[in-house]
Amino acid sequence: MEKKKFTLKKALSIFLGLLFVAAIVGGIGYLIKSNSAENEVFLTRKPSIKNLDDKVMATGKIEPREEIEIKPNISGIIQSINVDEGDKVTAGQLIATIRIVPNVTDVNNATMQINNSQIQLTNAKINVENQRKQFEMQAKLYKQGVISKQEYITAQQQLETNIQQQKLAVQQLNAAQKQLQIVRTGATPELQSMATTQIRAKAAGVVLEIPVKVGSQVIEANAFNPGTTICSIADLNALIFKGDIDEAQAGKLQQGMEMKVVIGALQNKSFPGKLTLIAPKGKEESGTIKFAVEGDVYNKTGDYIRAGFSANGEILLSSKKNALLLDESLIQYEKANNKSFVEVKQPNGSFKKVYVKLGSSDGINVQILSGIDKNAEVKVWNPSDKDKEELKEQKK
């Protein structure tokens, strides 16, 4: 019995000893972990004092104010093209020439019309000659008193009718001959100024595009067909910006506001401009409503700006001078009340939560109205890969 009590007492002592050792080990681990956390280094950022611009950004492209499409007024085949894309042309300069390819069916129809007209003219001449003889005989009989005056007048009227029919037959023959000439050559001599195989520039400018090639078939512009575009010409000294903005920004804009047009293809060079149009109706794109805007672009430096360049239109609404700005990604928000705060580094190396009052934002930086000053070191709580590399360099 005594031996059994001794064994239980010994086991209890061993258990308590192990529990004590585990507690000591856990405490030491906690202290090590706490010390490691305290010694962990975080990247920080300081606020900066800069000007904060409240602006609206429109994305779009550069287009000519007026673009002229040169179209033929006769159909045919492109025989030659006398300009290249990018060439500067003057009004009246020869752009291309067209070769007329007669349609066999049209030629046959026009030829048949001429033959019919010649037959009608021949018959009309015969009728006139017969009627003239008839009238001369009626005139003699009238002078002799054989027939009445009414019969004389009727014969005279019939002669005049036949003469008019002969004139009409002559006109029909001429029209048929001209139609045959039009089918074969494209125009009659009287219509050369209206329909020509020589295509010339309607205005001075730069050739933007030539969508046809030598040998291409072109169709004349008429009431039923817009016609084939031979080339497009525009004055690149008169350019406009066309872009889109979100509906939330449309209400902030007014026509006549100054804008800055930034062209990425020219190393982000900016050009002054002025807002000239805000579309009265929006259009839906990918679930959002967009409004079209237009603005004049002033190329005072004479840079060569190509039509179609992508560009951004920046419209300044207001500007705050010497504002205290902080990277907006450093701002945190409490879930309960959505209050904004940052974690500021203390002299002992720890971080303290500090509530801040925010002002305007440009999407990257936000204005700090109160809570911290320019000397505060704000914790970068969600560092990017670039921030992590910077932190490694600091540790070295």
C-alpha positions as CSV (number, residue, x, y, z in Angstrom):
1,M,0.0,0.0,0.0
2,E,2.8,2.4,0.9
3,K,4.6,1.5,-2.3
4,K,1.5,2.4,-4.4
5,K,1.1,5.8,-2.7
6,F,4.8,6.4,-3.3
7,T,4.4,5.7,-7.0
8,L,1.4,8.0,-7.4
9,K,3.2,10.8,-5.6
10,K,6.2,10.3,-7.8
11,A,4.1,10.4,-11.0
12,L,2.3,13.6,-9.8
13,S,5.7,15.3,-9.2
14,I,7.0,14.3,-12.6
15,F,3.8,15.7,-14.3
16,L,4.0,19.0,-12.4
17,G,7.7,19.2,-13.3
18,L,6.9,18.7,-17.0
19,L,4.1,21.3,-16.8
20,F,6.5,23.8,-15.2
21,V,9.1,23.2,-17.9
22,A,6.5,23.6,-20.7
23,A,5.4,26.9,-19.2
24,I,9.0,28.1,-19.0
25,V,9.6,27.1,-22.7
26,G,6.3,28.8,-23.8
27,G,7.2,31.9,-22.0
28,I,10.7,32.0,-23.5
29,G,9.2,31.5,-27.0
30,Y,6.7,34.3,-26.4
31,L,9.4,36.6,-25.4
32,I,11.5,35.7,-28.4
33,K,8.5,36.2,-30.7
34,S,7.7,39.5,-29.0
35,N,11.2,40.7,-29.3
36,S,11.3,39.7,-33.0
37,A,8.1,41.6,-33.7
38,E,9.4,44.6,-31.9
39,N,12.7,44.4,-33.9
40,E,10.9,43.8,-37.2
41,V,11.7,46.7,-39.6
42,F,8.8,48.3,-41.6
43,L,9.2,50.6,-44.6
44,T,7.8,54.1,-43.9
45,R,6.8,57.1,-46.0
46,K,6.7,60.8,-45.1
47,P,4.0,63.2,-46.4
48,S,5.1,65.8,-48.9
49,I,4.1,69.4,-49.5
50,K,3.0,69.8,-53.1
51,N,0.3,71.4,-55.2
52,L,-2.8,69.2,-55.6
53,D,-4.7,69.6,-58.8
54,D,-8.3,68.5,-59.1
55,K,-8.7,67.6,-62.8
56,V,-10.8,65.5,-65.1
57,M,-9.0,63.1,-67.4
58,A,-10.5,62.2,-70.8
59,T,-8.9,59.5,-73.0
60,G,-9.2,59.6,-76.7
61,K,-7.2,60.5,-79.9
62,I,-6.2,63.3,-82.2
63,E,-8.3,63.8,-85.4
64,P,-8.3,66.4,-88.1
65,R,-11.0,69.1,-87.8
66,E,-12.1,68.4,-91.4
67,E,-11.2,65.3,-93.5
68,I,-12.1,65.4,-97.2
69,E,-12.7,62.1,-99.0
70,I,-12.0,62.3,-102.7
71,K,-14.5,60.3,-104.8
72,P,-15.0,60.0,-108.6
73,N,-18.1,61.0,-110.4
74,I,-17.6,58.3,-113.1
75,S,-17.0,54.6,-112.7
76,G,-13.9,52.9,-114.1
77,I,-10.4,51.5,-113.3
78,I,-7.6,53.3,-111.5
79,Q,-5.0,53.9,-114.2
80,S,-2.5,55.8,-112.2
81,I,-2.0,57.3,-108.7
82,N,0.1,60.4,-108.6
83,V,0.6,60.9,-104.8
84,D,1.6,58.9,-101.8
85,E,0.3,58.8,-98.2
86,G,1.8,61.7,-96.2
87,D,2.3,63.9,-99.3
88,K,1.3,67.6,-99.0
89,V,-1.0,68.6,-101.9
90,T,-2.5,71.8,-103.1
91,A,-6.1,72.5,-104.3
92,G,-6.5,71.2,-107.9
93,Q,-3.4,69.0,-107.8
94,L,-3.8,65.8,-109.8
95,I,-4.4,62.8,-107.5
96,A,-5.2,59.9,-109.9
97,T,-6.5,59.1,-113.3
98,I,-9.3,56.7,-114.2
99,R,-9.7,54.6,-117.3
100,I,-13.2,54.0,-118.6
101,V,-14.0,50.4,-119.3
102,P,-17.1,50.4,-121.6
103,N,-19.9,47.9,-120.7
104,V,-20.6,45.7,-123.7
105,T,-24.3,45.7,-123.0
106,D,-24.5,49.4,-122.6
107,V,-22.6,49.9,-125.9
108,N,-25.0,47.6,-127.7
109,N,-28.0,49.3,-126.3
110,A,-26.7,52.7,-127.2
111,T,-25.8,51.5,-130.7
112,M,-29.3,50.1,-131.2
113,Q,-30.8,53.4,-129.9
114,I,-28.8,55.2,-132.6
115,N,-30.0,52.9,-135.3
116,N,-33.6,53.3,-134.2
117,S,-33.2,57.1,-134.1
118,Q,-31.8,57.1,-137.6
119,I,-34.7,55.1,-138.9
120,Q,-37.1,57.4,-137.2
121,L,-35.3,60.4,-138.7
122,T,-35.4,58.9,-142.2
123,N,-39.1,58.2,-141.9
124,A,-39.7,61.8,-140.5
125,K,-37.8,63.3,-143.5
126,I,-40.0,61.2,-145.9
127,N,-43.2,62.3,-144.2
128,V,-42.1,66.0,-144.4
129,E,-41.3,65.7,-148.0
130,N,-44.6,64.1,-148.8
131,Q,-46.5,66.5,-146.7
132,R,-44.7,69.5,-148.3
133,K,-45.8,68.3,-151.8
134,Q,-49.3,67.8,-150.5
135,F,-49.4,71.3,-149.0
136,E,-48.1,72.8,-152.3
137,M,-50.9,71.1,-154.2
138,Q,-53.5,72.2,-151.6
139,A,-52.2,75.8,-151.9
140,K,-52.7,75.9,-155.7
141,L,-56.3,74.5,-155.3
142,Y,-57.0,77.1,-152.6
143,K,-55.9,79.9,-154.9
144,Q,-58.1,78.5,-157.7
145,G,-61.0,78.4,-155.3
146,V,-61.4,74.7,-155.5
147,I,-61.0,74.0,-151.8
148,S,-62.0,75.9,-148.7
149,K,-59.7,78.0,-146.5
150,Q,-60.2,75.4,-143.7
151,E,-58.8,72.6,-145.9
152,Y,-55.8,74.8,-146.7
153,I,-55.1,75.6,-143.1
154,T,-55.4,71.9,-142.1
155,A,-52.8,71.0,-144.8
156,Q,-50.5,73.7,-143.5
157,Q,-50.8,72.5,-139.9
158,Q,-50.1,68.9,-140.9
159,L,-46.8,70.1,-142.6
160,E,-45.7,72.0,-139.5
161,T,-46.4,68.9,-137.4
162,N,-44.3,66.7,-139.6
163,I,-41.5,69.3,-139.5
164,Q,-41.6,69.2,-135.7
165,Q,-41.5,65.4,-135.7
166,Q,-38.4,65.6,-137.9
167,K,-36.7,68.0,-135.5
168,L,-37.6,65.7,-132.6
169,A,-36.1,62.8,-134.5
170,V,-32.9,64.8,-135.0
171,Q,-32.7,65.5,-131.2
172,Q,-33.3,61.9,-130.4
173,L,-30.4,60.9,-132.7
174,N,-28.1,63.4,-131.2
175,A,-29.0,62.2,-127.7
176,A,-28.3,58.6,-128.7
177,Q,-25.0,59.5,-130.2
178,K,-24.0,61.3,-127.0
179,Q,-25.1,58.4,-124.9
180,L,-22.8,56.1,-126.9
181,Q,-19.9,58.5,-126.4
182,I,-20.6,58.6,-122.6
183,V,-20.6,54.8,-122.5
184,R,-17.3,54.6,-124.4
185,T,-15.4,57.6,-123.0
186,G,-17.2,58.5,-119.7
187,A,-18.4,62.0,-120.9
188,T,-19.2,64.2,-123.9
189,P,-17.1,67.3,-124.6
190,E,-19.8,69.4,-123.1
191,L,-19.6,67.5,-119.8
192,Q,-15.9,67.2,-119.4
193,S,-15.9,69.9,-116.7
194,M,-18.5,67.9,-114.7
195,A,-17.3,64.3,-115.3
196,T,-13.6,63.7,-115.8
197,T,-11.2,60.9,-115.7
198,Q,-8.7,63.1,-113.8
199,I,-9.2,63.1,-110.1
200,R,-7.9,66.3,-108.4
201,A,-7.6,67.5,-104.8
202,K,-10.5,69.6,-103.7
203,A,-8.5,71.4,-101.0
204,A,-4.9,71.8,-99.8
205,G,-3.7,69.4,-97.0
206,V,-1.9,66.2,-96.3
207,V,-2.9,62.8,-97.9
208,L,-3.9,60.7,-95.0
209,E,-4.9,57.5,-96.7
210,I,-5.1,55.9,-100.2
211,P,-7.4,52.9,-99.9
212,V,-7.2,51.9,-103.6
213,K,-4.4,50.7,-105.9
214,V,-3.7,50.9,-109.5
215,G,-6.1,48.5,-111.3
216,S,-8.8,48.9,-108.6
217,Q,-12.3,49.4,-109.8
218,V,-14.1,52.5,-108.5
219,I,-17.7,53.4,-108.5
220,E,-19.0,56.9,-109.0
221,A,-20.7,58.8,-106.2
222,N,-24.5,59.2,-106.8
223,A,-27.8,59.4,-105.0
224,F,-27.8,55.6,-104.4
225,N,-24.2,54.9,-103.7
226,P,-21.6,56.9,-101.7
227,G,-18.9,56.0,-104.2
228,T,-15.4,54.6,-103.8
229,T,-13.0,56.7,-101.8
230,I,-9.8,57.3,-103.8
231,C,-8.0,59.2,-101.0
232,S,-8.6,61.3,-97.9
233,I,-7.0,64.7,-97.3
234,A,-6.9,66.8,-94.2
235,D,-5.2,69.9,-92.9
236,L,-3.0,68.7,-90.0
237,N,-2.6,72.3,-88.8
238,A,-6.2,72.2,-87.7
239,L,-6.6,69.3,-85.2
240,I,-9.1,68.5,-82.5
241,F,-9.1,66.1,-79.6
242,K,-11.9,63.5,-79.3
243,G,-12.4,61.5,-76.2
244,D,-14.7,60.1,-73.5
245,I,-15.2,60.8,-69.8
246,D,-17.2,59.0,-67.1
247,E,-20.7,60.3,-66.2
248,A,-19.5,61.3,-62.7
249,Q,-17.1,63.8,-64.3
250,A,-19.5,65.2,-67.0
251,G,-21.3,67.4,-64.6
252,K,-18.1,69.2,-63.6
253,L,-17.3,70.4,-67.1
254,Q,-18.4,73.4,-69.2
255,Q,-17.7,74.3,-72.7
256,G,-14.8,76.8,-73.1
257,M,-12.7,75.4,-70.2
258,E,-9.0,75.3,-70.8
259,M,-7.5,71.8,-71.3
260,K,-4.1,70.2,-71.8
261,V,-3.7,67.6,-74.4
262,V,-1.0,65.1,-73.7
263,I,0.2,62.9,-76.6
264,G,2.1,59.8,-75.5
265,A,3.7,59.1,-78.9
266,L,5.5,62.4,-78.6
267,Q,7.1,61.5,-75.3
268,N,4.1,62.8,-73.4
269,K,4.4,66.3,-74.8
270,S,1.5,68.5,-73.9
271,F,-0.3,71.0,-76.1
272,P,-2.8,73.7,-75.0
273,G,-6.4,73.3,-75.9
274,K,-10.0,74.3,-75.2
275,L,-13.1,72.2,-74.5
276,T,-15.6,72.8,-77.3
277,L,-18.2,70.0,-76.9
278,I,-19.7,67.8,-74.2
279,A,-22.1,65.3,-75.6
280,P,-25.7,65.8,-74.4
281,K,-26.3,62.1,-74.5
282,G,-24.1,59.3,-73.0
283,K,-23.5,55.9,-74.4
284,E,-23.0,52.7,-72.4
285,E,-19.6,51.0,-72.6
286,S,-18.8,47.8,-70.6
287,G,-21.5,48.6,-68.0
288,T,-20.6,52.3,-67.6
289,I,-22.0,55.5,-69.1
290,K,-19.5,57.5,-71.2
291,F,-19.9,61.0,-72.6
292,A,-18.0,62.1,-75.7
293,V,-16.0,65.4,-75.5
294,E,-14.2,67.4,-78.1
295,G,-11.6,70.1,-77.8
296,D,-9.4,72.3,-80.0
297,V,-5.7,71.5,-80.1
298,Y,-3.3,74.5,-80.5
299,N,0.0,73.4,-82.0
300,K,2.0,76.6,-81.4
301,T,5.4,74.9,-81.6
302,G,4.7,73.4,-85.1
303,D,5.2,69.8,-84.1
304,Y,4.3,67.2,-86.7
305,I,1.2,65.6,-85.1
306,R,-0.2,62.6,-87.0
307,A,-4.0,62.0,-87.2
308,G,-5.0,59.1,-84.9
309,F,-2.4,59.6,-82.2
310,S,-3.7,58.5,-78.8
311,A,-4.0,61.3,-76.4
312,N,-5.3,62.3,-72.9
313,G,-7.2,65.5,-72.3
314,E,-6.6,67.0,-68.8
315,I,-9.1,69.6,-67.7
316,L,-8.1,71.4,-64.5
317,L,-11.0,72.2,-62.2
318,S,-9.2,73.6,-59.2
319,S,-5.7,73.6,-57.6
320,K,-4.6,73.6,-54.0
321,K,-1.2,75.2,-53.3
322,N,1.3,73.7,-50.8
323,A,-1.0,70.9,-49.7
324,L,0.1,68.2,-47.3
325,L,-0.1,65.1,-49.4
326,L,0.3,61.4,-48.6
327,D,0.2,58.3,-50.7
328,E,-3.4,57.2,-50.7
329,S,-2.5,53.5,-50.4
330,L,-1.1,54.2,-46.9
331,I,-4.6,55.2,-45.6
332,Q,-6.4,52.5,-43.6
333,Y,-10.1,52.5,-42.5
334,E,-11.9,51.1,-39.5
335,K,-14.6,48.7,-40.4
336,A,-16.9,49.8,-37.6
337,N,-17.1,53.5,-38.4
338,N,-15.0,53.9,-41.6
339,K,-12.8,56.4,-39.9
340,S,-9.4,56.9,-41.6
341,F,-6.1,56.4,-39.8
342,V,-2.5,55.7,-40.4
343,E,0.2,54.0,-38.3
344,V,2.9,56.4,-37.3
345,K,6.4,55.3,-36.2
346,Q,7.3,56.3,-32.6
347,P,10.7,57.2,-31.2
348,N,11.1,53.7,-29.7
349,G,10.4,52.1,-33.1
350,S,6.8,51.0,-32.4
351,F,3.9,52.2,-34.4
352,K,0.8,54.1,-33.1
353,K,-2.6,54.4,-34.7
354,V,-3.3,58.1,-35.6
355,Y,-6.7,59.2,-37.0
356,V,-6.4,61.6,-39.9
357,K,-8.8,63.9,-41.7
358,L,-8.7,63.7,-45.4
359,G,-9.3,66.3,-48.1
360,S,-9.2,66.2,-51.9
361,S,-7.5,63.4,-53.9
362,D,-6.1,63.0,-57.4
363,G,-6.3,59.2,-57.3
364,I,-2.7,58.8,-56.2
365,N,-2.2,61.3,-53.4
366,V,-4.7,62.5,-50.8
367,Q,-4.6,65.7,-48.9
368,I,-4.1,65.4,-45.1
369,L,-6.1,68.2,-43.3
370,S,-5.2,67.2,-39.8
371,G,-3.8,64.3,-37.7
372,I,-0.1,64.3,-38.8
373,D,2.5,66.7,-40.0
374,K,5.2,66.6,-42.7
375,N,7.7,64.9,-40.4
376,A,5.5,61.9,-39.6
377,E,6.8,58.5,-40.7
378,V,3.8,56.5,-41.9
379,K,4.0,52.7,-42.0
380,V,3.7,51.1,-45.4
381,W,1.3,48.4,-44.3
382,N,0.8,46.7,-47.6
383,P,4.2,47.0,-49.4
384,S,4.6,46.3,-53.1
385,D,7.4,44.2,-54.6
386,K,9.3,47.5,-55.2
387,D,8.8,48.5,-51.6
388,K,10.2,45.2,-50.4
389,E,13.3,45.6,-52.6
390,E,13.8,49.0,-51.1
391,L,13.4,47.6,-47.6
392,K,16.1,45.0,-48.4
393,E,18.5,47.7,-49.5
394,Q,17.9,49.6,-46.3
395,K,18.7,46.6,-44.2
396,K,22.0,46.1,-46.1
